[in-house]
Amino acid sequence: MDYFSELLKSKITNESFDFHPGCKEIVLVNISFDDDLFIMCGPSTRFMKLIKEVLEEFGEYLGLKPNLAKSSCYFAGNFK
């Protein structure tokens, strides 16, 4: 998951995406646990596409892919 985290952070900083408002100050993009991954981002379709690209690249490199039947997407926060 370290590889995934670094890949995601490098793509985000290289393309100057907006962080989730509550995560910008500490440059937090994702949190990983044993078998859980949380990705925090700003509300944009560009960001969603980037996350999809990173997941695909990560899957091609390591052969690990998310189980879509067990995956969820939540939208929350105070976006302006």
ChimeraX attribute file (.defattr): number of C-alpha atoms within 10 A of each C-alpha:
attribute: neighborCount
match mode: 1-to-1
recipient: residues
	/A:1	12
	/A:2	8
	/A:3	11
	/A:4	17
	/A:5	17
	/A:6	13
	/A:7	15
	/A:8	21
	/A:9	17
	/A:10	12
	/A:11	15
	/A:12	18
	/A:13	12
	/A:14	9
	/A:15	11
	/A:16	9
	/A:17	15
	/A:18	15
	/A:19	20
	/A:20	19
	/A:21	15
	/A:22	15
	/A:23	15
	/A:24	14
	/A:25	9
	/A:26	8
	/A:27	12
	/A:28	16
	/A:29	19
	/A:30	16
	/A:31	12
	/A:32	13
	/A:33	8
	/A:34	6
	/A:35	5
	/A:36	9
	/A:37	13
	/A:38	13
	/A:39	14
	/A:40	19
	/A:41	22
	/A:42	21
	/A:43	17
	/A:44	10
	/A:45	9
	/A:46	11
	/A:47	17
	/A:48	13
	/A:49	11
	/A:50	16
	/A:51	17
	/A:52	12
	/A:53	14
	/A:54	18
	/A:55	18
	/A:56	15
	/A:57	16
	/A:58	19
	/A:59	14
	/A:60	11
	/A:61	10
	/A:62	10
	/A:63	9
	/A:64	12
	/A:65	12
	/A:66	12
	/A:67	8
	/A:68	7
	/A:69	6
	/A:70	6
	/A:71	9
	/A:72	8
	/A:73	6
	/A:74	7
	/A:75	9
	/A:76	7
	/A:77	11
	/A:78	8
	/A:79	9
	/A:80	6
